[in-house]
């Protein structure tokens, strides 16, 4: 997150998918979501299913971040594996926004 702020991006964070959806439902729509697949309460898969149901959020580009080698069933724009290559991530962010 600090890297993104240092690059001039406005960043909002959430501890889990449920908190993220609540934020997105009541805020201006961001230009991009960076989604960790493994979160408590509501994981990335469940977040993404709910996000796609909402017209105002359905078309948001999503970059999923994961340390797992199994990520079947996720419908995101890009998957980035941990440990994160910061330059690669910044390049993807520029491409999607």
Number of C-alpha atoms within 10 A of each C-alpha: 11 9 10 14 10 9 10 9 12 10 11 11 11 13 12 19 25 19 15 18 19 11 15 17 14 8 9 9 13 14 12 14 20 17 24 20 23 17 16 11 11 18 16 22 22 14 20 22 14 15 20 14 11 12 9 13 17 13 13 18 18 19 21 23 20 19 14 10 8 7 14 7 8 15 15 16 11 15 18 18 14 11 9 12 10 11 9 10 17 13 10 14 19 8 8 15 9
